[in-house]
Amino acid sequence: MTSSLRATEAGWFCRDDDALRRGLRVVYPLTDEPWGVRRFFVEDPGRTIVNVLAHTG
């Protein structure tokens, strides 16, 4: 199961290095996607993949 978190405020965005410090494994690095989102995926200790993203446009 994949969960998604959507950032709705431009000022909020968790960085992938913050996730690493919290013990989460980054499985998709911080990327600016061509369709207008900035995102990365992490795996939590329970092995759930979380897609962290913010709209850039």
C-alpha positions as CSV (number, residue, x, y, z in Angstrom):
1,M,0.0,0.0,0.0
2,T,1.3,3.5,-0.9
3,S,0.3,6.5,1.1
4,S,0.5,10.1,-0.2
5,L,1.0,13.3,1.7
6,R,0.2,16.6,0.0
7,A,1.9,19.8,1.0
8,T,-0.6,22.7,0.5
9,E,1.6,25.5,1.7
10,A,4.6,26.6,-0.3
11,G,6.6,27.2,2.9
12,W,6.3,23.6,4.1
13,F,8.3,20.9,2.6
14,C,10.2,18.1,4.4
15,R,13.6,17.5,2.8
16,D,14.9,14.1,2.1
17,D,17.9,14.7,4.3
18,D,15.5,15.4,7.2
19,A,13.9,12.0,6.5
20,L,17.3,10.3,6.7
21,R,18.0,11.9,10.1
22,R,14.7,10.5,11.3
23,G,15.7,7.0,10.4
24,L,13.6,6.7,7.2
25,R,15.1,5.2,4.1
26,V,14.8,7.3,1.0
27,V,13.7,5.1,-1.9
28,Y,13.2,7.8,-4.5
29,P,15.4,11.0,-4.2
30,L,14.1,14.5,-4.0
31,T,13.1,15.3,-7.6
32,D,11.5,18.1,-9.5
33,E,9.1,16.3,-11.8
34,P,8.2,17.7,-15.3
35,W,4.5,17.8,-14.4
36,G,4.9,20.4,-11.7
37,V,5.6,18.6,-8.4
38,R,8.7,18.2,-6.2
39,R,8.7,14.9,-4.4
40,F,10.6,12.0,-2.8
41,F,9.6,8.6,-1.4
42,V,10.6,7.2,2.0
43,E,10.1,3.8,3.6
44,D,9.1,4.0,7.2
45,P,10.2,1.4,9.8
46,G,7.0,-0.6,9.1
47,R,8.0,-0.9,5.4
48,T,5.3,1.5,4.2
49,I,6.4,3.6,1.2
50,V,5.3,7.3,1.7
51,N,5.3,9.7,-1.2
52,V,6.1,13.3,0.1
53,L,5.3,16.0,-2.5
54,A,4.5,19.6,-3.0
55,H,3.1,21.3,-6.1
56,T,5.6,23.8,-7.6
57,G,3.5,25.6,-10.1
